[in-house]
């Protein structure tokens, strides 16, 4: 009996190959032939699953989004069973910093997708590009919860602060990516700003 092919698994494998190849060559330069070589399959097979480079890029963006979500979830789990709003926000922001190969590729490709979306309507319509409010809503919600618990410093606006933190994280990530600053320095900047937003916990009060 011939082996049954898991088509979704095969598509995911090709998307992973796209991410690896684009991480080396650049999203604008990578072609379907490069992806086929990276995946160790024929060009015809890549074309069977993705009729065009655009469709491959769209699926690759969804794959990248899912991997980032998994990375954030892992960091939140590592913070403990009841990490609190600050730890969750710090995990979300730090996950986007290019501190290792996986996060370096993520930041590089996400930035590339955003640039391509300026002139590509199909990419621009994708949720990860057109709806940054999802992350902003999450952070603002966590800050709102912290405010209700009396954990924020006076005058902190959850919505404006969330937007500022996400913009700062993205900018710091680019700085690390191009060698402007170290990952440790970027993490320190994030911690500094979170200290200005959150009141110290009981263990932090001297």
Order of alpha helices (4+ residues) and beta strands (2+ residues): alpha-alpha-alpha-alpha-alpha-alpha-alpha-alpha-alpha-alpha-alpha
